[in-house]
Amino acid sequence: MSPTSLQSHFEIFEQDKSMQQFGEIFIEALTRHLGNLKIPGRAIFDNFRRGPLFAQVDQIAEIQNAMHEVLCHPTTQEAQTYAENTFKAFLRKNKTDTGVLKFFNGWNETHKTTSLVSAKIIMRLSADALSVSAEKRAGYHKVMAHMHEVAKDDFGLGHKGHDGMYGYMTEAFGAPGWVESQYKVDECEEFSVFLYATGVAEHKSPLEFY
């Protein structure tokens, strides 16, 4: 990006809402967002199409209270400050340096691990489908169908150009060297290990139904 382009993006960022404001707006509108949450309809046979299945979410007020508690927690506030300051500093840059390369390396490391955890959840649900009791199968099937939607978003299924998006983005910043090992970020590597140990390594542990 040119210095003029970066300055333009920085000015837009400065005029935009803070992460805290965005979070509060989202939580306040949660009922509307959940009302739009659905498993899209799809053709099952040539002459039959299943209609969309809207999500049923109970205790919305309790969920909103919990989300607001997390949003206003001191740890979240501190993380938001770091994130906002990081992006402000990022957009001020007019050339690619070590900080930019580390940014892309760390982002990729954590993103690929969260996608792996998502994939393992889907695999776990599929593997345990035969062990679900008859009275819980309908609900279980709905969960698996919702995870299909999660997978589409996580892996970019049906979104042209998603697989190459990271390459396009790093190229735009003149940062193809982010893949080199010297730009690894210890904190991101540690978080990746934590996610793997929590969401992947124990995926064969005994199943619990609630």
ZIDACOR-V111979 format. One record per pair of residues at least 24 apart in sequence whose ideal C-beta (glycine too) atoms are under 10 Angstrom apart, sorted by the first residue. I is the first residue (numbers start at 1). J is the second residue. D is the distance in Angstrom with one decimal. If there is no record, write none. Layout:
# ZIDACOR-V111979
<<I | J | D> <I | J | D>>
This chain:
# ZIDACOR-V111979
<<1 | 91 | 9.1> <1 | 93 | 9.1> <1 | 94 | 8.5> <1 | 96 | 9.7> <1 | 172 | 6.1> <1 | 173 | 6.3> <1 | 174 | 8.3> <2 | 94 | 8.1> <3 | 92 | 9.7> <3 | 93 | 9.1> <3 | 94 | 4.1> <3 | 95 | 8.6> <4 | 94 | 9.3> <5 | 91 | 9.8> <5 | 94 | 9.7> <5 | 172 | 9.4> <6 | 90 | 8.9> <6 | 91 | 5.7> <6 | 92 | 7.2> <6 | 93 | 6.8> <6 | 94 | 6.1> <6 | 95 | 9.8> <6 | 173 | 9.4> <7 | 91 | 8.2> <7 | 92 | 8.3> <7 | 94 | 8.4> <8 | 91 | 9.4> <9 | 87 | 9.6> <9 | 90 | 9.5> <9 | 91 | 5.2> <9 | 92 | 9.9> <10 | 87 | 9.1> <10 | 88 | 7.0> <10 | 89 | 9.8> <10 | 90 | 9.1> <10 | 91 | 4.1> <10 | 92 | 6.1> <10 | 93 | 9.7> <11 | 91 | 9.1> <12 | 91 | 9.0> <13 | 84 | 8.6> <13 | 87 | 6.6> <13 | 88 | 6.6> <13 | 90 | 9.5> <13 | 91 | 5.9> <13 | 92 | 10.0> <14 | 88 | 7.9> <14 | 91 | 9.2> <18 | 80 | 7.5> <18 | 81 | 9.6> <18 | 84 | 6.8> <19 | 71 | 9.0> <19 | 76 | 9.0> <19 | 77 | 9.5> <19 | 79 | 8.8> <19 | 80 | 4.4> <19 | 81 | 8.8> <19 | 83 | 6.5> <19 | 84 | 6.1> <19 | 87 | 9.7> <20 | 71 | 7.0> <20 | 72 | 8.2> <20 | 76 | 8.7> <20 | 77 | 7.5> <20 | 80 | 6.1> <20 | 81 | 9.6> <20 | 84 | 9.3> <22 | 71 | 9.8> <22 | 80 | 9.7> <23 | 67 | 7.9> <23 | 68 | 8.3> <23 | 70 | 9.0> <23 | 71 | 4.5> <23 | 72 | 8.9> <23 | 76 | 8.4> <23 | 80 | 8.3> <24 | 67 | 9.8> <24 | 68 | 7.6> <24 | 71 | 7.0> <24 | 72 | 9.1> <26 | 64 | 9.9> <26 | 67 | 8.3> <26 | 71 | 9.0> <27 | 63 | 8.9> <27 | 64 | 5.3> <27 | 65 | 9.1> <27 | 66 | 9.7> <27 | 67 | 5.0> <27 | 68 | 5.5> <27 | 70 | 9.7> <27 | 71 | 6.8> <28 | 64 | 7.8> <28 | 68 | 9.1> <29 | 64 | 9.9> <30 | 57 | 9.0> <30 | 60 | 6.3> <30 | 61 | 9.3> <30 | 63 | 6.9> <30 | 64 | 5.4> <30 | 67 | 7.3> <30 | 68 | 9.9> <31 | 57 | 9.0> <31 | 60 | 5.6> <31 | 61 | 9.0> <31 | 63 | 9.8> <31 | 64 | 8.2> <33 | 57 | 9.9> <34 | 60 | 6.5> <34 | 63 | 8.6> <35 | 60 | 9.7> <37 | 146 | 8.5> <37 | 149 | 8.8> <38 | 146 | 9.4> <38 | 149 | 8.6> <39 | 142 | 7.7> <39 | 145 | 4.9> <39 | 146 | 6.3> <39 | 148 | 7.5> <39 | 149 | 6.2> <40 | 145 | 9.9> <40 | 148 | 9.7> <40 | 149 | 7.9> <40 | 152 | 9.7> <42 | 148 | 10.0> <53 | 142 | 7.1> <53 | 145 | 7.1> <53 | 146 | 9.0> <55 | 142 | 8.5> <55 | 146 | 7.1> <55 | 149 | 9.8> <56 | 139 | 9.9> <56 | 142 | 8.6> <90 | 173 | 9.1> <93 | 173 | 8.7> <95 | 173 | 9.7> <95 | 174 | 7.8> <96 | 170 | 9.3> <96 | 173 | 6.0> <96 | 174 | 4.5> <96 | 175 | 5.0> <96 | 176 | 9.4> <96 | 177 | 8.2> <96 | 178 | 9.3> <97 | 175 | 9.3> <98 | 177 | 9.7> <98 | 182 | 8.6> <98 | 183 | 7.0> <99 | 183 | 9.6> <100 | 170 | 8.9> <100 | 173 | 6.1> <100 | 174 | 8.3> <100 | 175 | 5.3> <100 | 177 | 9.6> <100 | 178 | 7.9> <100 | 183 | 9.2> <101 | 170 | 8.8> <101 | 173 | 9.2> <101 | 174 | 9.9> <101 | 175 | 5.5> <101 | 176 | 9.2> <101 | 177 | 5.7> <101 | 178 | 4.7> <101 | 179 | 9.1> <101 | 180 | 7.6> <101 | 182 | 8.6> <101 | 183 | 4.4> <102 | 175 | 9.9> <102 | 178 | 7.8> <102 | 182 | 9.1> <102 | 183 | 4.9> <102 | 184 | 7.8> <102 | 185 | 5.3> <102 | 188 | 8.7> <103 | 170 | 9.8> <103 | 173 | 9.1> <103 | 175 | 8.3> <103 | 178 | 7.9> <103 | 183 | 8.9> <103 | 185 | 8.3> <103 | 188 | 9.8> <104 | 166 | 7.8> <104 | 169 | 7.9> <104 | 170 | 5.3> <104 | 173 | 7.6> <104 | 175 | 5.5> <104 | 176 | 9.4> <104 | 177 | 9.2> <104 | 178 | 3.8> <104 | 179 | 8.7> <104 | 183 | 7.8> <105 | 170 | 9.7> <105 | 175 | 9.3> <105 | 177 | 9.3> <105 | 178 | 4.7> <105 | 179 | 7.2> <105 | 180 | 8.0> <105 | 181 | 8.9> <105 | 182 | 9.2> <105 | 183 | 4.3> <105 | 184 | 5.8> <105 | 185 | 6.3> <105 | 188 | 7.5> <105 | 189 | 9.5> <106 | 178 | 9.1> <106 | 183 | 8.3> <106 | 184 | 7.7> <106 | 185 | 3.8> <106 | 186 | 9.3> <106 | 187 | 7.4> <106 | 188 | 3.6> <106 | 189 | 8.2> <106 | 191 | 8.9> <106 | 192 | 9.3> <107 | 166 | 8.6> <107 | 169 | 9.6> <107 | 170 | 9.8> <107 | 178 | 8.8> <107 | 185 | 9.1> <107 | 188 | 7.8> <108 | 166 | 6.5> <108 | 170 | 8.9> <108 | 178 | 7.2> <108 | 179 | 8.2> <108 | 188 | 8.7> <108 | 192 | 9.9> <109 | 184 | 7.3> <109 | 185 | 7.3> <109 | 187 | 9.9> <109 | 188 | 4.6> <109 | 189 | 6.3> <109 | 190 | 10.0> <109 | 191 | 8.0> <109 | 192 | 5.1> <109 | 193 | 9.9> <109 | 195 | 9.9> <110 | 185 | 9.2> <110 | 187 | 9.4> <110 | 188 | 5.3> <110 | 189 | 9.2> <110 | 191 | 5.7> <110 | 192 | 5.9> <110 | 195 | 7.6> <111 | 154 | 9.3> <111 | 166 | 8.4> <111 | 188 | 9.7> <111 | 192 | 9.5> <112 | 166 | 9.7> <112 | 192 | 7.9> <112 | 195 | 9.9> <113 | 188 | 9.2> <113 | 189 | 9.8> <113 | 191 | 7.8> <113 | 192 | 4.3> <113 | 193 | 8.4> <113 | 194 | 8.9> <113 | 195 | 4.6> <113 | 196 | 6.0> <113 | 199 | 8.3> <113 | 200 | 8.4> <114 | 154 | 7.7> <114 | 191 | 9.6> <114 | 192 | 8.9> <114 | 195 | 6.3> <114 | 199 | 8.3> <115 | 151 | 9.1> <115 | 153 | 9.9> <115 | 154 | 4.9> <115 | 155 | 6.5> <115 | 156 | 9.7> <116 | 154 | 9.5> <116 | 192 | 9.2> <116 | 195 | 7.8> <116 | 196 | 7.1> <116 | 199 | 7.6> <116 | 200 | 6.2> <117 | 154 | 9.4> <117 | 195 | 5.6> <117 | 196 | 7.6> <117 | 198 | 7.7> <117 | 199 | 3.3> <117 | 200 | 6.1> <117 | 203 | 9.2> <118 | 147 | 8.1> <118 | 150 | 5.9> <118 | 151 | 6.7> <118 | 153 | 9.0> <118 | 154 | 4.8> <118 | 155 | 8.2> <118 | 199 | 8.3> <119 | 147 | 9.8> <119 | 150 | 9.7> <119 | 151 | 7.3> <119 | 154 | 7.7> <119 | 155 | 7.9> <119 | 199 | 9.6> <119 | 200 | 8.8> <119 | 203 | 10.0> <120 | 196 | 9.3> <120 | 199 | 6.0> <120 | 200 | 4.9> <120 | 201 | 9.3> <120 | 202 | 9.6> <120 | 203 | 4.9> <121 | 147 | 6.6> <121 | 150 | 8.1> <121 | 151 | 9.4> <121 | 199 | 7.2> <121 | 200 | 9.5> <121 | 203 | 8.0> <122 | 147 | 4.9> <122 | 148 | 7.9> <122 | 150 | 7.5> <122 | 151 | 5.8> <122 | 154 | 9.3> <123 | 147 | 9.9> <123 | 200 | 9.7> <123 | 203 | 7.1> <124 | 199 | 9.7> <124 | 200 | 9.8> <124 | 202 | 9.9> <124 | 203 | 5.1> <124 | 204 | 8.3> <124 | 205 | 9.5> <124 | 207 | 8.0> <125 | 207 | 9.8> <127 | 203 | 8.6> <127 | 204 | 8.6> <127 | 207 | 9.1> <128 | 207 | 5.1> <128 | 209 | 9.2> <131 | 207 | 6.4> <131 | 209 | 9.0> <132 | 207 | 8.7> <132 | 209 | 7.3> <133 | 209 | 7.7> <136 | 209 | 6.3> <136 | 210 | 9.8> <139 | 209 | 9.8> <140 | 209 | 8.6>>
